[in-house]
Amino acid sequence: MARNRLLLLTPPLLQPNCPYPATMHLTGFLEERGFDVHQRDLSVKVALDVLREYGGEEIEEFIEILQGPLPVEAKRGASGIMDELAMWIRDNVDPDFGFSRYAERIAVAVDDFGEVERRVRRRGVMDRPLERHLKSAMDEVRPTVVGVTCPFPGTLVAAFKIARWVRRNHPDVRLVLGGGYVSTELREMTDRRPYRYFDDFILDEGYAPLAKMLKPRTKICADDVPSFVKPSYRGIDMSEYFDVVETDNFVTNLWNSGRWHRLIMARGCYWRKCAFCDVRLPYIGCFRMPEAAEVVDAMQELGTQFHFVDEAMPPSLIEGVCREILKRGFECEWWGNIRFDAAFTPELVKLMAKAGCIAVTGGLECADDRLLKLMNKGITCASAKRVLKRFRSAEIAVHAYLMYAFPTQTEAEALGALDFVRGLFAENLVQSAFWHRFALTVHSPVAKDPAAFGISVRNPPPAPTRPKGAGVFARNELAFDEPGAPDWERIGRILRVALYNFQQGRGLDKPASYWSRRVKTVISCDSVQGNLL
C-alpha cells in the first residue's frame, strides 16, 4: 500500500507580511512523527501576482521596498501606492479583492451555502494565479491528501475555489477543510453541498485527525499532542512576504509589518470565563501550558522576531520564558496577547522588557466596572490602569481591544468608557486601540443564558426554498433583541471617530460630550475622521 502524502495549503488572502501559522504547526507536529507532509502559502503568492499583473513593471520597485529591510517609516510611500492599486482593482476589476481578505462580506454571516457557491464559480482577479500556483504545488508534491486551512471569512471563497480545482484535476485526492472559521462557524452544518468540494471537515485542532487520515491505524489522539508544538517552516519562503504600512503608529503596524514567527506559548485560555467569549469551544476552554524551555528552544531555532498568538499568555509562563531567554543570552524581540491581570507585577513587566518584549495587546472591553463584572472579565478599570502604568514604566507599548453594545450597556456608560480611554491615551498608557461591536456567538455564556443579560435571541427567519441536500451552512453569530437599547450605530460612530483622533494625538482634552455633538448620524465615520479637529 502506497504511503499517504499530505499537502497543506493556506488560501488567499491573508496579511502579506508573514505567514499564517496553522500549516506550520501542523507540519511541525506531523514531520516529527515521520509523516510525509508538505506546505505552501498560496496567499502571498497570489497577492504578489495580482499586484504585478495590474501594477505594471513599475510596481516591482515598490514590492522590493516593502520586502526589504528598510525601516517602517520609509515604507509609507510604497504602501500608499499599493493601497491605491488595490482600491483601483476593487473599483474597476473585482469588488471582492483586498490585501488581506477576499469576498469577506459574503462569509461573515452566511447561512446559505448557495451564496458561497455562486462566488466560488464566479471568476475574479485571483483565479488564474491561484490555479497556476496550485497546479505547480500539486505537480511538485503529488499528494494523496490536500488539507486547506480556513482561518477567517476572507479565506472561505478561496478555500472552496482550491477544492473545486483539485476535484476537477485530481479526482482521486482526498480533500480536507479545517481552521478557525470551520471550528466556529460550521459546527452545526447540515448542508450536504459543501461535500461536493471537501471529503472531510475537521473541527478544532487538526493534529490527531490528520495523523489518522495519513495512517488510519495510528493510535495518536488529542491527548498525545504536546502542550507546545514547534512549527516547521519547510516549504515557506520568507523572502516573498511584504509589509503594508498603513499608519505611523508603531503598535498598529506590528500586525502588518515585520517577519514575525508566530508561536503559541500556551494552548487555550487560562481564564476562560468571559461571558462574551466562545469558552465552550476547545480552542478556548482546553488550557494546556508547556515548560518554558520548550518555547525558548523553538524560538532559538526559528529566528529573532516573534508574535505570540495565544488567547492570553499566562503570566507564570511568561516569567519562565523570560528567565530562560536571559539565562541563554538570547537576543530577540517579541509581542503578544495578554490579560491586563494583576499578576503582571512591576518586577515581571521589567523582566519582560529586559527579555525583549516590545508590546502587548489585551482587552479592556467596555471599560466600565459594572459591565466588566457582568461579563466576568476578572479586572476593574482601576486594576487594569495600574497594570498599564507598569508597562509604560517599562517602555512596553500597548494596544487595547475595546467593546461597545454589550447587553444592558447604556449610552452614558459608553461615553464614560470613551472618557476613560481618552485619559489612557492622554497619559500614554495605551498607544493603539480598536472598538469592536459586541457580537452574540453560539458558544458563549451570554448565548447560553440570554435572559440573565437582558436580551432574547431572535428566531431565525423561515428558510427560503433550497435545492435538495441544502441545509444549515454557517451558524455562529446570533441576532438578538434588547428592549430599550441605545442607537449603537450612532454611538459606534462617536467612539470610532474619537478614537481615531486620540491615536493621532488630537482631542485628548475633549470630553465625550464634545464628540457626541460633533458626530452627526448622517455623516459616515470615514468622511469625518480626518477633519474633526
C-alpha positions, 0 to 999 in steps of 0.5 A, spaced: 500 500 500 502 506 497 504 511 503 499 517 504 502 524 502 499 530 505 499 537 502 497 543 506 495 549 503 493 556 506 488 560 501 488 567 499 488 572 502 491 573 508 496 579 511 502 579 506 507 580 511 508 573 514 505 567 514 499 564 517 501 559 522 496 553 522 500 549 516 506 550 520 504 547 526 501 542 523 507 540 519 511 541 525 507 536 529 506 531 523 514 531 520 516 529 527 512 523 527 515 521 520 509 523 516 510 525 509 507 532 509 508 538 505 506 546 505 505 552 501 502 559 502 498 560 496 496 567 499 502 571 498 503 568 492 497 570 489 497 577 492 504 578 489 501 576 482 495 580 482 499 586 484 504 585 478 499 583 473 495 590 474 501 594 477 505 594 471 513 593 471 513 599 475 510 596 481 516 591 482 520 597 485 515 598 490 514 590 492 522 590 493 521 596 498 516 593 502 520 586 502 526 589 504 529 591 510 528 598 510 525 601 516 517 602 517 517 609 516 520 609 509 515 604 507 509 609 507 510 611 500 510 604 497 504 602 501 500 608 499 501 606 492 499 599 493 493 601 497 491 605 491 492 599 486 488 595 490 482 600 491 483 601 483 482 593 482 476 593 487 473 599 483 474 597 476 476 589 476 473 585 482 469 588 488 471 582 492 479 583 492 483 586 498 490 585 501 488 581 506 481 578 505 477 576 499 469 576 498 469 577 506 462 580 506 459 574 503 462 569 509 461 573 515 454 571 516 452 566 511 447 561 512 446 559 505 451 555 502 448 557 495 451 564 496 458 561 497 457 557 491 455 562 486 462 566 488 466 560 488 464 559 480 464 566 479 471 568 476 475 574 479 482 577 479 485 571 483 483 565 479 488 564 474 494 565 479 491 561 484 490 555 479 497 556 476 500 556 483 496 550 485 497 546 479 505 547 480 504 545 488 500 539 486 505 537 480 511 538 485 508 534 491 503 529 488 499 528 494 494 523 496 491 528 501 490 536 500 488 539 507 486 547 506 486 551 512 480 556 513 482 561 518 477 567 517 471 569 512 476 572 507 479 565 506 472 561 505 471 563 497 478 561 496 478 555 500 472 552 496 475 555 489 482 550 491 477 544 492 473 545 486 480 545 482 483 539 485 476 535 484 476 537 477 484 535 476 485 530 481 479 526 482 482 521 486 485 526 492 482 526 498 480 533 500 480 536 507 477 543 510 479 545 517 481 552 521 478 557 525 472 559 521 470 551 520 471 550 528 466 556 529 462 557 524 460 550 521 459 546 527 452 545 526 452 544 518 447 540 515 448 542 508 450 536 504 453 541 498 459 543 501 461 535 500 461 536 493 468 540 494 471 537 501 471 529 503 472 531 510 471 537 515 475 537 521 473 541 527 478 544 532 485 542 532 487 538 526 493 534 529 490 527 531 485 527 525 490 528 520 495 523 523 489 518 522 487 520 515 495 519 513 495 512 517 488 510 519 491 505 524 495 510 528 493 510 535 495 518 536 489 522 539 488 529 542 491 527 548 498 525 545 499 532 542 504 536 546 502 542 550 507 546 545 508 544 538 514 547 534 512 549 527 516 547 521 517 552 516 519 547 510 516 549 504 515 557 506 519 562 503 520 568 507 523 572 502 516 573 498 512 576 504 511 584 504 509 589 509 503 594 508 504 600 512 498 603 513 499 608 519 505 611 523 503 608 529 508 603 531 503 598 535 498 598 529 503 596 524 506 590 528 500 586 525 502 588 518 509 589 518 515 585 520 517 577 519 514 575 525 514 567 527 508 566 530 508 561 536 503 559 541 506 559 548 500 556 551 494 552 548 487 555 550 485 560 555 487 560 562 481 564 564 476 562 560 470 565 563 468 571 559 461 571 558 462 574 551 467 569 549 466 562 545 469 558 552 465 552 550 469 551 544 476 547 545 480 552 542 478 556 548 476 552 554 482 546 553 488 550 557 494 546 556 501 550 558 508 547 556 515 548 560 518 554 558 524 551 555 520 548 550 518 555 547 525 558 548 528 552 544 523 553 538 524 560 538 532 559 538 531 555 532 526 559 528 529 566 528 529 573 532 522 576 531 516 573 534 508 574 535 505 570 540 498 568 538 495 565 544 488 567 547 492 570 553 499 568 555 499 566 562 503 570 566 507 564 570 509 562 563 511 568 561 516 569 567 519 562 565 520 564 558 523 570 560 528 567 565 530 562 560 531 567 554 536 571 559 539 565 562 541 563 554 543 570 552 538 570 547 537 576 543 530 577 540 524 581 540 517 579 541 509 581 542 503 578 544 496 577 547 495 578 554 490 579 560 491 586 563 491 581 570 494 583 576 499 578 576 503 582 571 507 585 577 512 591 576 518 586 577 515 581 571 513 587 566 521 589 567 523 582 566 519 582 560 522 588 557 529 586 559 527 579 555 525 583 549 518 584 549 516 590 545 508 590 546 502 587 548 495 587 546 489 585 551 482 587 552 479 592 556 472 591 553 467 596 555 471 599 560 466 600 565 466 596 572 459 594 572 459 591 565 466 588 566 463 584 572 457 582 568 461 579 563 466 576 568 472 579 565 476 578 572 479 586 572 476 593 574 478 599 570 482 601 576 486 594 576 487 594 569 490 602 569 495 600 574 497 594 570 498 599 564 502 604 568 507 598 569 508 597 562 509 604 560 514 604 566 517 599 562 517 602 555 512 596 553 507 599 548 500 597 548 494 596 544 487 595 547 481 591 544 475 595 546 467 593 546 461 597 545 453 594 545 454 589 550 447 587 553 444 592 558 450 597 556 447 604 556 449 610 552 452 614 558 456 608 560 459 608 553 461 615 553 464 614 560 468 608 557 470 613 551 472 618 557 476 613 560 480 611 554 481 618 552 485 619 559 489 612 557 491 615 551 492 622 554 497 619 559 500 614 554 498 608 557 495 605 551 498 607 544 493 603 539 486 601 540 480 598 536 472 598 538 469 592 536 461 591 536 459 586 541 457 580 537 452 574 540 456 567 538 453 560 539 458 558 544 458 563 549 455 564 556 451 570 554 448 565 548 447 560 553 443 564 558 440 570 554 435 572 559 440 573 565 443 579 560 437 582 558 436 580 551 432 574 547 435 571 541 431 572 535 428 566 531 431 565 525 427 567 519 423 561 515 428 558 510 427 560 503 426 554 498 433 550 497 435 545 492 435 538 495 441 536 500 441 544 502 441 545 509 444 549 515 451 552 512 454 557 517 451 558 524 455 562 529 453 569 530 446 570 533 441 576 532 438 578 538 433 583 541 434 588 547 428 592 549 430 599 550 437 599 547 441 605 545 442 607 537 449 603 537 450 605 530 450 612 532 454 611 538 459 606 534 460 612 530 462 617 536 467 612 539 470 610 532 471 617 530 474 619 537 478 614 537 481 615 531 483 622 533 486 620 540 491 615 536 493 621 532 494 625 538 488 630 537 482 631 542 485 628 548 482 634 552 475 633 549 470 630 553 465 625 550 460 630 550 464 634 545 464 628 540 457 626 541 455 633 538 460 633 533 458 626 530 452 627 526 448 620 524 448 622 517 455 623 516 459 616 515 465 615 520 470 615 514 468 622 511 469 625 518 475 622 521 480 626 518 477 633 519 474 633 526 479 637 529 
